[in-house]
Amino acid sequence: MSTANASSPPAPSHPWVDRYLEHLVVAKGLSEHSLAAYSTDITSFLIFLNTHDGVLERVTDDTLFLYLMHLRARGLASRSLARHLSALRGFFAFAADEAWLPGSPAALIENPKLPRLLPDVLSREEVARLLAAPDTETPLGYRDRTMLELLYAAGLRVSELVGLTLGDFDAQAGLLRVFGKGAKERLTPIHALAREFLATYIATVRGAFRPREPFLFLNRSGTGLTRQAVWKGIKRHALAAGVSRDISPHSLRHSFATHLLEGGADLRTVQMLLGHADISATEIYTHVQAGRLLAVHRAHHPRSGPAAKPAPDEPEQR
């Protein structure tokens, strides 16, 4: 008796999609991880079209609306729906630019409403304990301390950290050359202590890893670190530092931005330091300013607080 072929059917493809993914690599400089995410989301839409006898050439805004409803019925949250729509919006805008379509069917579809989540921010005391956790008497500990210092000193994404090479540090100027999302380059200043750790690491510690690649931070094999390795290291050091909350490399980025704003930095400067293309991505940190203003108001305004009473020469309002 023959056994049915239980393997999954091949994922649908389309030459327009292939051209778009190639464009993302060549023109936009997307990372392999980001490219895979775009490919997965667009392929999901192609599968939906196939099962509904649709074709890319005749997609309308109604088609996309039905697809979003389909994803919602599968239990996807608003944030995931917005990601799928973003991938399709970019693809169809490209198709319209190439004159494959008269216009983008996604142009007028609004993003799902997203919850405004506040970032997980460490206190200054928690940051200090975390930075002090690695044993700097060992090469691994000194490497980890230097990485933590840079994450907090420059607000780096973990992908930006592991992508740093020796040529990206200008010791004299105290600047890091950072390649962010879409291979966008920015120059980021770092403070004197972080510069000192980094300069010492390069001069006396990095060689202990027997470098085989030009990346700044290396593993025991002398090759570049993965994002997962950095993530695990931070969790290990947080546990040693007694930081009980569940944190990630991005927690130091959030803390960097929040502490700058608390210290009086303006939002536009923080946007530039973080490498945000749109200031709306930076505005999530303004909750810090609002909280700080409220605390100052409560502490210093003469009418604040439940115990506030009219001044002796001021008649009480009836």
Backbone hydrogen bonds, N-H to C=O, Kabsch-Sander energy under -0.5 kcal/mol:
donor,donor_aa,acceptor,acceptor_aa,energy
6,A,4,A,-0.8
18,D,14,H,-2.2
19,R,15,P,-2.2
20,Y,16,W,-2.2
21,L,17,V,-2.7
22,E,18,D,-1.9
23,H,19,R,-2.1
24,L,20,Y,-2.1
25,V,21,L,-1.4
26,V,22,E,-2.7
27,A,23,H,-2.3
28,K,23,H,-1.3
29,G,25,V,-0.5
30,L,24,L,-2.2
35,L,31,S,-2.6
36,A,32,E,-2.2
37,A,33,H,-1.7
38,Y,34,S,-2.3
39,S,35,L,-2.6
40,T,36,A,-2.4
41,D,37,A,-2.2
42,I,38,Y,-2.5
43,T,39,S,-2.4
44,S,40,T,-2.0
45,F,41,D,-1.3
46,L,42,I,-2.0
47,I,43,T,-2.4
48,F,44,S,-1.8
49,L,45,F,-2.4
50,N,46,L,-2.6
51,T,47,I,-2.2
52,H,48,F,-0.8
52,H,49,L,-0.8
53,D,50,N,-1.2
54,G,49,L,-3.2
58,R,55,V,-1.6
59,V,56,L,-1.6
64,L,60,T,-1.8
65,F,61,D,-2.3
66,L,62,D,-2.6
67,Y,63,T,-2.0
68,L,64,L,-2.4
69,M,65,F,-2.1
70,H,66,L,-2.2
71,L,67,Y,-2.4
72,R,68,L,-2.4
73,A,69,M,-2.3
74,R,70,H,-1.2
75,G,72,R,-1.7
76,L,71,L,-1.9
81,L,77,A,-2.3
82,A,78,S,-2.5
83,R,79,R,-1.6
84,H,80,S,-2.2
85,L,81,L,-2.6
86,S,82,A,-2.3
87,A,83,R,-2.1
88,L,84,H,-2.1
89,R,85,L,-2.9
90,G,86,S,-2.1
91,F,87,A,-2.0
92,F,88,L,-2.8
93,A,89,R,-1.9
94,F,90,G,-1.8
95,A,91,F,-2.2
96,A,92,F,-2.1
97,D,93,A,-2.2
98,E,94,F,-2.0
99,A,96,A,-1.4
100,W,95,A,-2.4
101,L,95,A,-1.0
107,A,104,S,-1.2
109,I,106,A,-1.0
117,L,115,P,-1.5
121,V,119,P,-0.8
127,V,123,S,-2.4
128,A,124,R,-2.3
129,R,125,E,-2.0
130,L,126,E,-2.4
131,L,127,V,-2.8
132,A,128,A,-1.5
133,A,129,R,-0.5
133,A,130,L,-1.1
136,T,134,P,-1.0
138,T,135,D,-1.6
142,Y,138,T,-2.7
143,R,139,P,-2.5
144,D,140,L,-2.5
145,R,141,G,-2.5
146,T,142,Y,-2.3
147,M,143,R,-2.3
148,L,144,D,-2.5
149,E,145,R,-2.5
150,L,146,T,-2.2
151,L,147,M,-2.6
152,Y,148,L,-2.0
153,A,149,E,-2.7
154,A,150,L,-2.4
155,G,151,L,-0.9
156,L,150,L,-0.5
161,L,157,R,-2.0
162,V,158,V,-2.4
163,G,159,S,-0.9
164,L,161,L,-1.3
166,L,214,P,-1.5
168,D,165,T,-1.8
169,F,166,L,-1.2
170,D,168,D,-0.6
170,D,175,L,-2.8
171,A,169,F,-0.9
174,G,170,D,-1.9
175,L,170,D,-1.6
176,L,188,T,-2.6
177,R,168,D,-2.9
178,V,176,L,-0.7
178,V,186,R,-3.0
180,G,178,V,-0.7
180,G,184,K,-3.4
183,A,180,G,-1.5
184,K,181,K,-1.1
186,R,178,V,-2.3
188,T,176,L,-2.9
188,T,186,R,-0.5
190,I,174,G,-2.0
195,R,191,H,-2.3
196,E,192,A,-2.3
197,F,193,L,-2.3
198,L,194,A,-2.5
199,A,195,R,-2.8
200,T,196,E,-2.2
201,Y,197,F,-2.5
202,I,198,L,-2.4
203,A,199,A,-2.2
204,T,200,T,-2.8
205,V,200,T,-0.7
205,V,201,Y,-1.4
206,R,201,Y,-3.3
208,A,205,V,-1.8
209,F,206,R,-1.9
210,R,207,G,-1.9
212,R,222,G,-3.0
213,E,222,G,-1.1
216,L,164,L,-3.0
219,N,223,T,-2.6
222,G,219,N,-2.1
225,L,217,F,-1.2
230,V,226,T,-1.7
231,W,227,R,-2.4
232,K,228,Q,-2.5
233,G,229,A,-2.1
234,I,230,V,-2.4
235,K,231,W,-2.1
236,R,232,K,-2.1
237,H,233,G,-2.4
238,A,234,I,-2.5
239,L,235,K,-2.0
240,A,236,R,-1.9
241,A,237,H,-1.9
242,G,239,L,-1.0
243,V,238,A,-2.7
244,S,242,G,-1.0
247,I,245,R,-0.8
251,S,248,S,-1.5
252,L,248,S,-0.7
252,L,249,P,-0.8
253,R,249,P,-1.0
254,H,250,H,-2.8
255,S,251,S,-2.3
256,F,252,L,-2.4
257,A,253,R,-2.1
258,T,254,H,-2.6
259,H,255,S,-2.9
260,L,256,F,-1.8
261,L,257,A,-2.1
262,E,258,T,-2.4
263,G,259,H,-1.5
264,G,261,L,-1.4
265,A,260,L,-2.4
270,V,266,D,-1.8
271,Q,267,L,-2.4
272,M,268,R,-2.0
273,L,269,T,-2.4
274,L,270,V,-2.3
275,G,271,Q,-1.2
276,H,271,Q,-1.9
281,A,278,D,-1.6
282,T,279,I,-0.9
283,E,279,I,-1.4
285,Y,282,T,-2.0
286,T,283,E,-1.8
287,H,284,I,-0.9
288,V,285,Y,-1.8
289,Q,285,Y,-0.6
290,A,286,T,-2.2
291,G,287,H,-2.3
292,R,288,V,-2.6
293,L,289,Q,-2.7
294,L,290,A,-2.2
295,A,291,G,-2.2
296,V,292,R,-2.4
297,H,293,L,-2.7
298,R,294,L,-2.6
299,A,295,A,-2.1
300,H,296,V,-2.1
301,H,297,H,-2.5
304,S,301,H,-1.8
308,A,305,G,-1.5
314,E,311,A,-2.4
